[in-house]
Amino acid sequence: MPSLVEALEQKYGLANLDIQTQHEESLVSIFVPKLPPRKSVPELLVLNDCNIDKAGESEVLRKKCSTVKELDLAQNKLEQWGEVFGILTNMPRVEFVNLSLNRLGGPVAPPREFAMTRLRSLVLNNTRLDWENVESLLNLLPMLEELHLSLNDYKQVLIDTIEDDFSESLEGIQLNDDEEDEEATEEDEMANQVCTCGSKSKKDPLTAGAVRTDSVCSMYKKTNAHEGVRKLHFTGNPVTQWLEICRLGRVFPNLESLVLADCPIKSLEYPNTATSAQQGNDNNSDPAHAHFQNLTFLNLSNSDIQTWDDIDRLARFPKLKNLRVQNWPLWDKCDSTEHERRQLLIARLPKVQTLNGGGVVGAEEREDAERAFIRYYMDKPESDRPERYAELISIHGKLDPLVNIDLRPEKRVKVTFTYGDTSEVRSVDVYRTVFDLKTRLERLVSIPAAKMRLYYVDQELRDLQGPEEMKYPHKQLYSYNIRSGDEIIIDRKH
């Protein structure tokens, strides 16, 4: 398998490039760029799916890649972090690195003088990186702003900042979510108790009561908060409980964008919420948003959420402006159209400005949604009305129900049919086509439909425009605005 240097030479043909060569005997001076445009290493270097398994010669790598700012090494054969650091130390200007689909193992042990002060974005999707290594990387990258940890099969988040007692030794424990405890039995799972991991956790009510198995507690690791990360992508990880996501909020307290699409989260209810409700505490004690004070964008599409209560919890996020909540089981249970569902969501989420990727919610759309929300719940029992109903009543007042006006045309009208000197009044279905009508008139006038002409006469416009031929066989009768009292003249084609 090639090294990165070899893959670079194969793609860009740099093996024999000598950018220092000068010919003193030249009689004519010609300006020549230092690096030929088609052979220079670009600032955006893409070498994905090249079977790269190592860095290659360090000096050559530094000489050719010192200007690289964005590096894409997805879907290669890199397995050791030593090789990754060998690459990154020779790219001092790199700001973006994609290592997705590389099965990176072993400890994260960088060289002694390793410093990545410019790296802003790191993509580690589908690397199955364990949490211990994630924590080590965070400590090495103080300037990191964007982190991708999607599709890593994380069932729990095993790092946190809470002041728990981690006196238990972690030596010899594999910190990988995709390895399950084969010796765990059903009785063991039933016997799992609420894990407090030390008495110090009692100081923080938001972190107490997190349910963790003994094996998870032994792998759990305390870390420092990373103040720099603003964007986190966590798509496609089989996390089901919001308390795990809250740990991410504590580790990254300045998060502004969080993508949790395709995570089977069942509810945003924190375990303590049920206890608080039993004790009669106010619903505002719900800590679902407590660790996301700066979050402006949240993607929860394809979650497993099934109650409107979780929408109300999202409404309490103080800075949330952009929200995606598509393909929830909750929507399948709603007996409303997509437009009506959007109105109910807008009314419940007063701070959200962009919903499911659509345009910005304007003042007019929001007012219409809030009024529709009031009318939707006004006839329901008071016990079924959410808190938002009372808030909107205080803004818009009590509304009268809308009058149900049916603007559809009458289904049947009475029309006078005239053929020669004979006239007859008959009831006609206005949703029939002209050809249908001709077929039914064959028995009345003994003229084949193919030989028949029809003329429509509006009773109110008879003297102004005269008869109108009904030429189009597939046109429905209501499109002529036919009403009771109008006339249709039957004639034979010649």
Disulfide bonds with the S-S distance in Angstrom:
Cys195-Cys217 2.49
